[in-house]
Structure formats: structure tokens, C-alpha cells
Amino acid sequence: MNFDLDRSAAVLRRTPAALTALLAGLDDAWTRATYGDGTFSPFDVVGHLLHAERANWLPRLRIILNDGEARPFDPFDRYAMFEASRGKTIDDLLGEFAAERARSLDALAALRLTPTDLARRGTHPQLGPLTASQILSAWVVHDLGHTHQVAKAMAYQYRDAVGPIRQFLTILPPT
């Protein structure tokens, strides 16, 4: 599928509601659990998505639109949520994320991006030149990847409880 702004916004609009439906009101046994060393819990994922909402996608798109390739994107701290989420609950993070995403989508729509805008390029500090449409496509895939990560962390908590059925449950690592 080729990039389509309306299709992308449709997915981005659903992410907060999907995560809220899955996580709101659950206890820490579900929301703070991971699937191994160095992996994110659902709580971490929502904090990460919230941080990315504020510091990654639209700020980088604005750099492309305002400066093109002349100004590299600001580095993005993929782990900033550990400090930023301290003292908050999963419900706090879900509410903040939903509000921030709504603001982001309103701002994205207000840009009224044209095909020429979507083809404009910026400079990623590690990857080099990227187009606006690549940034926006990555935003969608990033959401989907982290939604999967939430489900994987949750499923992992029952990895032993499912018994031999585990061999048919592809979200779990093989025994």
C-alpha cells in the first residue's frame, strides 16, 4: 500500500482508544510486566508513545516543512519515558496520550499537506535524508508495533498457564 494521509490519520486516531480499551483500570501485574530483560511493559509503551507524540513525529515534520534538509532532526530519546512517567498511573498516561494525540491530529490536519509537501525531505541524524511521507508512515507503523508490544507483554504473563497450547500461540516464544 502506498502512503495515504487520510488512511494514516484513521489508524493514528484509533491508537489511544485501542490502548485505553486494553489497559485502563488494569493492575500493575498486567501493566508493569514485560516479556524479558530490556523490553518495555505496557506502562512503558504508553509513556514512550506520549513522549514521541510531543518530541518526535510532528516536530520532525515541522523541521522538514520549515528547514528541509538544512537542519537535522533533533535526537529523540527513546527512553525518556522512564523519568517522565515516574509517579503516574497507567490511567494518567492513557489520558495524557489521548489528549496529546488529538492535538497532534488537529495540528496535522491544519497543515493541509500537499503531495509536494509530502515529498519534501529532512535529515535524520542517523539515517540521513527522509521524506515527510516516510516520517508519517513511520508514525503509523510505530503505533502498530507498540500496540503489538503491549499485547506481547501481556500474553507473556500467561506463557506457562496456557500449558501445551503454547505451541499454537504465536505471540509467545516457543518452549
Beta strands, then each sheet from edge to edge (+ up, - down):
strand 1: 121-124
strand 2: 128-131
sheet 1: 1+ 2-
end
